Amino acid sequence: MVWHPKDDRELFTMEDLVKEFELERIGKGGAIFDEKNWIGLNREYIKKLTDQEFIEKAKVFIDFISPASELELDNLILGFRDRIAKFSDLNELYREVE
């Protein structure tokens, strides 16, 4: 089963999704997962985060230990923001700049 909105939008805030959702818009067709589309949508969600939200979410995915101060680490993380499509990309980028 798959749900679709009334228009062609693909990006929703949780509040918008709750407002738009209608049981009548659930179809019997199978949902198709398109990884390329998902990565693009994820990139758009990342762009919409505030700097602080981005830093907090990014730190969950970081597996490197930086000797830098917290501020330097935050600035480093923010510097990667426009270069990632998913948070798991952070570690690879960090290794490239080491």
ROSE-4610 file (N, C-alpha, C; in Angstrom, 1 decimal, always signed):
// ROSE-4610
residu = [M/M/M/V/V/V/W/W/W/H/H/H/P/P/P/K/K/K/D/D/D/D/D/D/R/R/R/E/E/E/L/L/L/F/F/F/T/T/T/M/M/M/E/E/E/D/D/D/L/L/L/V/V/V/K/K/K/E/E/E/F/F/F/E/E/E/L/L/L/E/E/E/R/R/R/I/I/I/G/G/G/K/K/K/G/G/G/G/G/G/A/A/A/I/I/I/F/F/F/D/D/D/E/E/E/K/K/K/N/N/N/W/W/W/I/I/I/G/G/G/L/L/L/N/N/N/R/R/R/E/E/E/Y/Y/Y/I/I/I/K/K/K/K/K/K/L/L/L/T/T/T/D/D/D/Q/Q/Q/E/E/E/F/F/F/I/I/I/E/E/E/K/K/K/A/A/A/K/K/K/V/V/V/F/F/F/I/I/I/D/D/D/F/F/F/I/I/I/S/S/S/P/P/P/A/A/A/S/S/S/E/E/E/L/L/L/E/E/E/L/L/L/D/D/D/N/N/N/L/L/L/I/I/I/L/L/L/G/G/G/F/F/F/R/R/R/D/D/D/R/R/R/I/I/I/A/A/A/K/K/K/F/F/F/S/S/S/D/D/D/L/L/L/N/N/N/E/E/E/L/L/L/Y/Y/Y/R/R/R/E/E/E/V/V/V/E/E/E]
num = [1/1/1/2/2/2/3/3/3/4/4/4/5/5/5/6/6/6/7/7/7/8/8/8/9/9/9/10/10/10/11/11/11/12/12/12/13/13/13/14/14/14/15/15/15/16/16/16/17/17/17/18/18/18/19/19/19/20/20/20/21/21/21/22/22/22/23/23/23/24/24/24/25/25/25/26/26/26/27/27/27/28/28/28/29/29/29/30/30/30/31/31/31/32/32/32/33/33/33/34/34/34/35/35/35/36/36/36/37/37/37/38/38/38/39/39/39/40/40/40/41/41/41/42/42/42/43/43/43/44/44/44/45/45/45/46/46/46/47/47/47/48/48/48/49/49/49/50/50/50/51/51/51/52/52/52/53/53/53/54/54/54/55/55/55/56/56/56/57/57/57/58/58/58/59/59/59/60/60/60/61/61/61/62/62/62/63/63/63/64/64/64/65/65/65/66/66/66/67/67/67/68/68/68/69/69/69/70/70/70/71/71/71/72/72/72/73/73/73/74/74/74/75/75/75/76/76/76/77/77/77/78/78/78/79/79/79/80/80/80/81/81/81/82/82/82/83/83/83/84/84/84/85/85/85/86/86/86/87/87/87/88/88/88/89/89/89/90/90/90/91/91/91/92/92/92/93/93/93/94/94/94/95/95/95/96/96/96/97/97/97/98/98/98]
x = [+0.8/+0.0/+0.9/+0.3/+1.1/+0.1/+0.6/-0.1/+0.5/-0.3/+0.2/-0.6/+0.1/-0.6/-1.4/-2.2/-3.1/-2.2/-1.1/-0.2/+1.1/+2.0/+3.3/+4.4/+4.1/+5.1/+5.7/+7.0/+7.6/+8.2/+8.4/+9.0/+7.9/+7.8/+6.8/+7.5/+7.0/+7.3/+6.4/+6.7/+5.8/+4.4/+4.3/+3.0/+2.2/+2.9/+2.2/+1.7/+2.5/+2.2/+0.9/+0.9/-0.3/-1.5/-1.4/-2.5/-3.0/-2.1/-2.4/-2.9/-2.5/-2.8/-4.3/-4.8/-6.1/-6.1/-6.9/-7.0/-7.4/-8.3/-8.8/-7.7/-6.6/-5.5/-4.5/-4.9/-4.0/-4.4/-3.5/-3.7/-3.3/-3.7/-3.4/-2.1/-1.6/-0.3/+0.8/+1.9/+3.1/+3.9/+4.5/+5.4/+6.7/+7.3/+8.6/+9.7/+10.7/+11.8/+12.9/+13.1/+14.1/+15.2/+16.4/+17.5/+18.0/+18.1/+18.5/+17.6/+16.3/+15.3/+15.4/+15.5/+15.6/+16.8/+17.9/+19.1/+18.9/+18.3/+18.0/+17.0/+16.0/+15.1/+15.8/+16.7/+17.4/+18.3/+19.0/+19.8/+18.9/+17.7/+16.8/+16.5/+16.2/+15.9/+17.1/+18.3/+19.5/+19.7/+19.4/+19.5/+18.6/+17.4/+16.4/+16.7/+17.7/+18.0/+18.7/+18.5/+19.3/+20.7/+21.7/+23.0/+23.1/+22.4/+22.5/+21.9/+20.7/+20.1/+21.0/+21.7/+22.6/+23.8/+24.4/+25.5/+25.1/+24.0/+23.5/+23.3/+22.6/+22.3/+23.6/+24.5/+25.8/+26.6/+26.7/+27.6/+27.2/+26.0/+25.5/+26.2/+26.5/+27.1/+28.6/+29.3/+30.7/+31.4/+32.3/+33.0/+34.5/+34.9/+36.3/+36.4/+37.5/+37.8/+38.7/+38.2/+38.9/+39.6/+40.8/+41.5/+41.1/+40.3/+39.9/+38.9/+38.8/+37.9/+36.5/+35.5/+34.1/+33.7/+34.1/+33.8/+34.5/+35.7/+36.4/+35.7/+35.3/+34.6/+33.3/+32.6/+31.3/+31.5/+32.5/+32.8/+33.2/+34.0/+34.4/+33.1/+32.2/+31.0/+30.2/+30.0/+29.2/+29.9/+31.2/+31.9/+31.6/+31.2/+30.8/+29.3/+28.6/+27.1/+26.7/+27.2/+26.8/+27.4/+28.2/+28.9/+28.3/+27.3/+26.8/+25.3/+24.9/+23.5/+22.9/+23.8/+23.4/+24.4/+24.0/+25.0/+26.1/+25.9/+26.9/+28.1/+27.9/+29.0/+30.0/+29.7/+30.6/+32.0/+32.0/+33.3/+34.2/+33.7/+34.5/+35.1/+34.3/+34.8/+35.9/+35.7/+36.7/+38.0/+37.9/+39.2/+39.9/+39.2/+39.8/+40.6/+40.1/+40.8/+41.9/+41.9/+43.0/+44.3]
y = [-1.2/+0.0/+1.2/+2.3/+3.5/+4.7/+5.8/+7.0/+8.1/+8.9/+10.0/+11.3/+12.4/+13.7/+14.2/+15.2/+15.8/+16.4/+16.9/+17.6/+16.7/+17.3/+16.5/+16.7/+17.4/+17.6/+16.3/+16.4/+15.2/+15.5/+16.8/+17.2/+17.8/+17.2/+17.6/+17.8/+18.8/+18.8/+17.8/+17.4/+16.4/+17.0/+18.3/+19.0/+19.0/+19.3/+19.3/+17.9/+16.9/+15.6/+15.1/+15.5/+15.1/+15.8/+17.1/+17.9/+17.3/+16.9/+16.4/+14.9/+14.1/+12.7/+12.4/+11.6/+11.2/+9.7/+8.9/+7.5/+7.2/+8.1/+7.9/+8.0/+8.5/+8.7/+7.5/+6.4/+5.3/+4.4/+4.0/+3.1/+1.7/+0.8/-0.6/-0.9/+0.0/-0.2/-0.3/-1.0/-1.1/+0.2/+0.5/+1.6/+1.2/+2.2/+1.9/+2.8/+2.1/+2.9/+3.2/+4.5/+5.0/+5.6/+5.0/+5.4/+6.8/+7.1/+8.4/+9.5/+9.2/+10.2/+10.4/+9.3/+9.4/+10.2/+10.0/+10.8/+12.3/+12.6/+14.0/+14.6/+13.9/+14.4/+14.6/+13.6/+13.8/+15.0/+15.3/+16.5/+17.7/+17.7/+18.9/+19.1/+18.0/+18.1/+18.6/+18.1/+18.6/+20.1/+20.6/+22.0/+22.9/+22.3/+23.0/+23.1/+22.3/+22.3/+23.6/+24.0/+25.1/+24.6/+25.5/+25.1/+24.2/+24.6/+23.8/+22.5/+22.4/+21.1/+20.2/+20.8/+20.0/+19.5/+20.3/+19.9/+18.8/+18.9/+17.9/+16.5/+16.6/+15.3/+14.7/+15.6/+15.1/+14.4/+14.9/+14.3/+12.9/+12.5/+11.1/+10.2/+10.7/+9.8/+9.8/+10.7/+10.9/+9.8/+9.1/+8.0/+8.4/+9.6/+10.0/+10.9/+10.8/+11.7/+12.8/+14.0/+15.2/+15.8/+16.2/+16.9/+18.3/+18.8/+20.2/+20.5/+21.8/+22.3/+22.0/+22.1/+21.9/+22.9/+24.2/+25.2/+24.8/+24.4/+24.0/+22.8/+21.9/+20.7/+21.1/+22.0/+22.4/+23.1/+24.0/+24.7/+23.7/+22.7/+21.7/+21.0/+20.6/+19.9/+20.8/+22.0/+23.0/+23.1/+23.1/+23.2/+22.0/+20.9/+19.7/+19.8/+20.6/+20.6/+20.6/+21.4/+21.5/+20.4/+19.5/+18.5/+17.1/+17.0/+15.7/+15.6/+14.3/+14.0/+13.2/+12.6/+11.9/+12.0/+11.9/+12.1/+11.1/+9.9/+8.9/+9.3/+10.3/+10.8/+11.6/+12.0/+12.9/+12.2/+11.0/+10.3/+10.3/+10.0/+9.9/+11.3/+12.3/+13.7/+14.1/+13.7/+14.0/+13.4/+12.1/+11.4/+12.0/+12.6/+13.3/+14.6/+15.2/+16.5/+16.2/+15.0/+14.7/+14.9]
z = [+0.0/+0.0/+0.0/-0.5/-0.7/-0.5/+0.1/+0.3/-0.6/-1.2/-2.0/-1.7/-1.7/-1.4/-2.6/-2.4/-3.5/-4.6/-4.2/-5.2/-5.4/-6.1/-6.4/-5.4/-4.2/-3.2/-2.7/-2.4/-1.9/-0.5/-0.2/+1.1/+2.0/+3.2/+4.2/+5.5/+6.3/+7.7/+8.3/+9.5/+10.2/+10.4/+10.7/+10.9/+9.6/+8.5/+7.2/+6.8/+7.0/+6.7/+7.5/+8.8/+9.6/+9.0/+8.6/+8.1/+6.7/+5.9/+4.5/+4.5/+5.5/+5.4/+5.4/+4.5/+4.4/+4.1/+4.8/+4.5/+3.1/+2.6/+1.3/+0.2/+0.5/-0.5/-0.4/+0.3/+0.3/-0.8/-1.7/-2.8/-2.6/-3.5/-3.4/-4.0/-4.9/-5.6/-4.6/-5.0/-4.2/-4.2/-3.1/-3.0/-3.7/-4.3/-4.9/-4.2/-3.8/-3.1/-4.1/-4.3/-5.2/-4.3/-4.2/-3.4/-3.8/-5.1/-5.6/-5.1/-5.2/-4.8/-3.3/-2.5/-1.1/-0.7/-1.3/-1.0/-1.2/-2.3/-2.7/-1.6/-1.2/-0.2/+1.1/+1.5/+2.7/+2.7/+1.6/+1.4/+1.7/+1.2/+1.4/+2.8/+3.5/+5.0/+5.7/+5.4/+6.0/+5.8/+4.7/+4.4/+5.2/+5.6/+6.4/+7.9/+8.3/+9.8/+10.2/+11.4/+11.9/+12.1/+12.3/+12.5/+13.8/+14.8/+16.1/+15.9/+15.2/+14.9/+14.1/+13.1/+12.3/+13.1/+13.9/+14.7/+15.7/+16.3/+17.3/+16.6/+15.4/+14.7/+14.1/+13.6/+13.0/+14.0/+15.2/+16.3/+16.6/+16.4/+16.6/+15.6/+14.5/+13.4/+13.3/+14.1/+14.0/+14.8/+14.1/+14.9/+15.1/+14.8/+15.0/+16.3/+16.9/+18.1/+17.6/+17.8/+17.4/+18.6/+18.5/+19.6/+19.7/+18.7/+18.6/+19.7/+20.0/+21.0/+20.4/+21.3/+20.9/+19.8/+19.9/+18.9/+17.6/+17.6/+16.4/+15.7/+16.5/+16.0/+15.4/+16.1/+15.5/+14.2/+14.1/+12.8/+11.7/+12.1/+11.1/+10.6/+11.5/+11.1/+10.2/+10.5/+9.7/+8.3/+8.3/+7.0/+6.0/+6.6/+5.7/+5.3/+5.9/+5.7/+4.2/+3.4/+2.0/+1.1/+1.7/+1.0/+1.3/+2.1/+2.5/+2.0/+1.7/+1.4/+2.6/+3.4/+4.5/+5.6/+6.9/+8.0/+8.0/+7.5/+7.5/+6.5/+5.7/+4.8/+5.6/+6.8/+7.6/+7.8/+8.2/+8.5/+7.4/+6.2/+5.0/+4.7/+4.8/+4.5/+5.5/+6.8/+7.8/+7.5/+7.1/+6.8/+5.6/+4.7/+3.5/+3.9/+5.0/+5.4/+6.5/+7.0/+8.1/+7.5]
